[in-house]
Amino acid sequence: MNPVITPAACADIAELRQLYYAVYGPHYPVALGTDPAEMARLIEDPYSLWLVGRCADTGALTASAAIHGEPGSRIGRLEGIAVHPEHRSAGLAAALTEALCAGMLDTGRLDSVYATVRTVSSGPQRVVARNGFRPLGILPNAVDLRSRESLALYARHSAGVLDRRNPVTEVPAPLLPLLRTAEAALGIRYPGVRAGSSPLPAPAPHGAAERLEMIEAPAFVRRRFRERFPCAEGWFYPLHTPNVLLTPEDGRFEVYAYLNRAGGYASLLTAHPDPAAAAAYLEPVTRALARAGAGYVEALVPLAHQEALSAFLAQGFVAGALYPAMRADGDGFHDYAVLSRSSERIDFRGVAVEPPLQPYLDCYTSAWASTHLPTSPEVAS
């Protein structure tokens, strides 16, 4: 029997919390299913859409999913897909996902929607794939749900968006295999892209800028961030607002990040006066976030910014995903690479990977080995 799909209402919050507990247990690190105040804000947010599924016979709330948007951005995140264990295998997740995309993509409200999908089983990958989402890469050790889990990045674009990507002519050599993987997986092209001729930059000398202060005062950090970046020209990280600030004692640069202790991860958003000021100090920044509980640190870097990409690659970050046409710029769109680094052991043995995602996993493991395993001359010495 077809479910009854309706927009979520604040009156549903108690039932929704019970649903997410039944599906994920007490370790779900997302406010969407655990924090009543945040849930109410998302339900009432005009830039987002939250739908629930109810049993046609009993009216019981059996499924939930949302697309989270934000003002000033035309990208959304599919999140919180949950189907009660007693109602699985009935197509509820697919029905909700299709209804959400119809409301946000097919109407032209958004240019693309992405989803970070669990890989403990292949079911979530199949759900999004059946609804037009295509794999963009792998995010190893991206979240802590009782234990470290890797996520898969998928996205669905509005019609015509991928055809309006701004061309890129040069990228650091370690990124070329990822571009070729994306070409085959997504049917897009990077004609004439060549490996950059400049070697990867040297990181700062060991011990430099080791003493970083980390300020965890979310309201203060947000205010200071808005003062430093009054418009979006100096940064771009959809649906992430900084809640921590890292700076050396002399204050010559400030790194803004989003830290999620419950999920054990962090995102590097930008730096002041510009990202280049902190580029050589990614090592101490990453260590400081790891000490604060972030076993996974990621950065979103424009594919056209070879200098920034090289800085991350030089300090142990590995590109695991490529998001084409992520950011609108006039009539065109910019591609972005997702680079990450984990302070914990990466173990893919329990990962369930559908065939379309497998090339990205192979590409990542090869790139990780090239970055972190010694070469033959190093072993010999």
C-alpha positions in Angstrom: 0.0 0.0 0.0 1.3 3.4 -0.9 2.4 5.6 2.0 0.9 9.0 2.8 3.7 11.5 2.2 3.3 14.9 3.8 5.6 17.8 5.0 6.9 17.3 8.5 5.2 19.5 11.2 6.4 20.6 14.6 3.7 18.3 16.1 5.7 15.4 14.6 8.9 16.0 16.5 8.3 13.5 19.3 7.4 10.8 16.8 10.4 11.7 14.7 12.8 11.4 17.6 11.4 7.9 18.3 11.8 6.9 14.7 15.5 8.0 14.6 16.2 6.2 17.8 14.6 3.0 16.5 16.7 3.3 13.3 20.1 4.6 14.6 20.0 4.0 18.3 21.5 6.5 20.8 24.6 7.4 18.7 23.0 9.4 15.8 25.2 12.5 15.7 22.8 14.7 13.7 20.6 17.3 15.2 17.9 16.5 12.6 16.8 13.5 14.6 17.8 14.4 18.2 17.5 18.1 19.0 13.9 19.3 19.2 14.9 23.0 18.7 17.0 22.3 15.6 14.3 20.0 14.3 11.7 22.8 14.6 14.0 25.2 12.9 14.5 22.9 9.9 10.8 22.1 9.6 10.0 25.9 9.5 12.9 26.8 7.2 11.7 28.1 3.9 14.9 27.0 2.1 14.5 23.4 3.2 12.0 20.6 2.8 11.3 17.8 5.3 8.9 15.0 4.4 7.5 12.2 6.4 5.8 9.0 5.4 2.8 7.5 7.3 1.0 4.2 7.2 -2.2 4.7 5.2 -4.1 2.3 7.6 -2.8 3.4 11.0 -1.4 6.9 10.5 1.8 5.8 12.2 5.0 7.7 11.2 7.1 5.2 9.4 9.7 7.1 7.4 11.4 10.5 7.2 13.9 12.4 5.0 14.8 16.0 4.3 16.6 18.2 1.9 18.4 20.9 3.8 19.1 24.2 2.0 20.2 27.6 3.0 19.8 31.2 1.9 22.1 32.4 -0.9 23.0 28.9 -2.0 21.6 26.7 -4.7 22.9 23.5 -3.3 21.1 21.2 -0.8 21.9 18.2 1.3 19.7 15.1 1.4 19.8 13.9 5.0 18.1 12.0 7.7 16.7 9.1 5.6 15.1 6.8 8.1 12.6 4.0 7.7 11.3 2.1 10.7 12.7 -1.4 10.9 9.2 -2.9 10.7 8.5 -1.1 7.4 11.6 -1.7 5.4 11.7 -3.2 1.9 8.5 -1.3 1.0 10.1 1.5 -1.1 9.5 4.2 1.5 13.0 5.6 1.3 12.9 5.8 -2.5 9.4 7.4 -2.4 10.5 10.1 0.0 13.7 10.8 -1.9 11.9 11.2 -5.2 9.3 13.5 -3.7 12.0 15.6 -2.1 13.9 15.9 -5.4 10.7 16.8 -7.3 10.0 19.6 -4.8 13.6 21.0 -4.8 15.3 20.1 -8.0 12.6 19.7 -10.6 11.1 23.0 -9.6 14.4 24.8 -10.1 14.8 25.8 -6.5 18.3 24.1 -6.4 21.0 23.3 -8.9 22.1 20.1 -7.1 21.5 18.0 -4.0 24.2 15.8 -2.4 24.0 12.9 0.0 26.6 11.3 2.2 25.6 7.6 2.3 26.6 5.0 4.8 28.6 2.0 3.5 27.9 -0.5 6.2 25.4 -2.0 3.6 24.7 -1.5 0.0 21.0 -0.6 0.6 21.5 3.2 1.1 23.6 3.4 -2.1 20.9 1.7 -4.1 18.2 4.0 -2.7 19.9 7.2 -3.9 21.1 5.6 -7.2 17.5 4.6 -8.0 16.5 8.2 -7.6 19.0 9.7 -10.0 22.0 10.3 -7.6 25.4 9.3 -9.0 28.6 8.6 -7.0 31.2 11.3 -6.6 33.6 9.6 -4.3 34.5 8.1 -1.0 34.9 9.8 2.4 37.1 7.4 4.5 36.5 7.4 8.3 34.1 10.3 7.9 31.9 9.7 10.9 32.0 8.0 14.3 28.8 5.9 14.8 29.8 3.6 17.6 32.9 2.9 15.4 34.5 4.7 12.5 32.5 4.5 9.2 33.3 5.5 5.7 30.7 7.4 3.7 30.0 7.6 0.0 29.3 10.9 -1.6 26.5 11.0 -4.2 24.8 13.9 -6.0 21.9 14.7 -8.3 22.0 17.8 -10.6 19.2 19.7 -12.2 18.9 19.3 -16.0 21.6 21.2 -17.9 23.8 22.1 -14.9 26.7 19.7 -15.7 26.9 21.1 -19.2 27.7 24.6 -17.9 30.9 23.7 -15.9 33.8 26.1 -16.2 36.8 24.5 -17.8 40.0 23.6 -15.9 43.3 23.3 -17.7 45.7 22.2 -15.0 45.6 20.3 -11.7 48.2 18.7 -9.4 49.3 15.4 -10.8 47.9 13.3 -7.9 44.4 14.4 -8.9 44.4 13.2 -12.5 43.3 9.7 -11.6 40.3 11.1 -9.7 39.3 13.2 -12.7 39.5 10.2 -15.0 37.4 8.2 -12.6 34.8 10.9 -12.5 34.7 11.1 -16.3 33.9 7.4 -16.6 31.4 7.4 -13.7 29.5 10.6 -14.6 29.9 10.9 -18.3 31.6 14.3 -18.0 34.8 15.4 -19.7 38.0 17.2 -18.7 39.5 17.8 -22.2 43.1 19.0 -22.2 43.6 18.9 -18.5 47.3 18.5 -17.7 49.4 17.8 -14.6 50.7 20.9 -13.0 54.4 21.5 -13.5 55.2 22.9 -10.0 56.2 20.4 -7.3 54.1 20.2 -4.2 55.1 22.9 -1.7 57.1 22.1 1.4 55.2 22.3 4.7 56.3 24.6 7.4 59.4 23.4 9.4 58.5 21.0 12.2 57.7 22.9 15.3 56.6 26.0 13.6 53.2 27.4 14.7 52.9 24.3 17.0 51.2 26.3 19.7 47.8 27.0 18.3 45.0 28.4 20.4 41.6 26.8 19.6 38.7 29.0 20.5 35.4 27.1 21.1 32.9 29.8 21.5 30.4 29.3 18.7 28.6 32.6 18.9 31.8 34.6 19.1 33.4 32.6 16.3 30.3 33.2 14.1 30.4 37.0 14.8 34.1 37.2 14.0 33.7 35.1 10.9 31.0 37.4 9.6 33.2 40.4 10.3 36.1 38.8 8.4 34.0 37.5 5.6 30.9 39.8 5.1 30.1 38.1 1.8 30.6 34.7 0.4 33.5 35.7 -2.0 36.2 34.5 0.5 34.8 31.2 1.4 32.4 28.5 0.2 31.3 25.5 2.3 27.6 24.8 1.9 25.5 24.1 5.0 28.5 24.5 7.4 28.9 27.4 9.8 32.2 27.7 11.8 32.1 27.0 15.5 35.8 26.9 16.3 38.7 29.2 15.5 42.4 28.2 15.5 45.2 30.8 15.6 48.9 31.0 16.6 50.0 33.1 19.5 50.9 36.1 17.3 47.5 36.0 15.5 49.0 36.2 12.1 46.3 33.9 10.7 43.0 32.6 11.8 41.6 29.2 10.6 37.8 28.8 10.8 36.5 25.2 11.1 33.3 23.3 11.9 33.9 20.7 14.6 31.3 18.0 15.4 32.5 16.1 18.5 29.5 13.7 18.5 30.4 12.5 15.0 34.1 12.8 15.5 34.8 15.0 12.4 35.8 18.5 11.4 35.6 20.6 8.2 38.2 23.3 7.4 36.2 26.2 6.0 38.7 29.0 5.3 41.4 31.2 6.8 42.0 34.9 7.3 43.6 37.0 5.9 43.5 34.4 3.1 43.9 30.6 2.9 47.5 31.0 1.7 48.4 32.5 5.1 47.7 29.2 6.8 48.5 26.8 4.0 51.9 25.8 5.3 50.5 25.0 8.8 47.8 22.4 8.0 49.8 19.8 10.0 49.4 21.6 13.4 45.9 22.6 12.6 44.9 19.0 11.8 46.6 17.8 15.0 44.8 20.4 17.1 41.5 19.2 15.7 42.4 15.6 16.2 43.1 16.3 19.9 39.7 17.9 20.1 38.1 14.7 18.9 38.1 15.0 15.1 39.4 11.7 13.8 38.5 12.9 10.3 39.2 16.4 8.8 38.1 17.4 5.4 38.4 20.4 3.1 36.5 21.5 0.1 38.8 23.1 -2.5 38.0 24.6 -6.0 39.5 22.4 -8.7 40.8 25.5 -10.4 42.9 26.5 -7.3 46.0 24.5 -8.0 48.0 26.3 -5.2 45.5 25.4 -2.5 45.1 21.8 -3.7 48.9 21.4 -3.7 49.2 22.7 -0.2 46.7 20.1 1.1 48.3 17.3 -0.9 51.7 18.2 0.5 50.5 17.8 4.0 49.0 14.3 3.8 45.5 15.1 2.6 44.1 12.8 -0.1 41.4 13.6 -2.6 38.6 11.1 -2.3 35.7 12.8 -4.1 35.0 15.3 -6.9 31.9 17.4 -6.9 31.3 18.8 -10.5 29.3 22.0 -10.9 29.1 22.5 -7.2 29.2 26.3 -7.1 27.3 28.7 -9.4 29.3 31.6 -10.8 27.4 33.7 -13.3 26.3 31.5 -16.1 28.8 28.8 -15.2 29.7 26.4 -12.4 32.9 25.5 -10.6 34.0 22.0 -9.8 35.3 21.2 -6.3 37.5 18.5 -4.8 37.0 17.0 -1.4 40.2 16.3 0.4 40.5 14.5 3.7 42.9 13.2 6.3 42.2 10.7 9.1 44.2 10.4 12.3 42.7 6.9 12.8 43.4 3.7 11.0 41.4 3.4 7.8 39.9 -0.1 7.3 37.8 -0.8 4.3 37.3 -4.5 5.0 33.7 -4.0 6.2 32.7 -1.6 3.5 29.9 -2.6 1.2 30.4 -1.0 -2.2 28.1 -1.0 -5.2 29.8 -1.4 -8.6 29.4 2.3 -9.6 31.3 3.4 -6.4 34.1 0.8 -6.7 36.3 2.8 -9.1 36.4 5.7 -6.6 37.4 3.3 -3.7 40.2 1.9 -5.9 41.3 5.4 -6.9 41.4 6.5 -3.2 43.4 3.5 -2.0 45.9 4.0 -4.7 46.2 7.7 -3.9 46.5 7.0 -0.1 49.3 4.5 -0.7 51.2 6.9 -2.9 50.9 9.6 -0.2 51.5 7.6 3.0 53.5 4.5 2.1 57.3 4.7 1.6 58.7 4.2 -1.9 61.3 1.5 -2.7 64.3 3.9 -2.3 62.9 5.1 1.1 62.5 1.5 2.3 66.1 0.7 1.1 67.6 3.6 3.0 
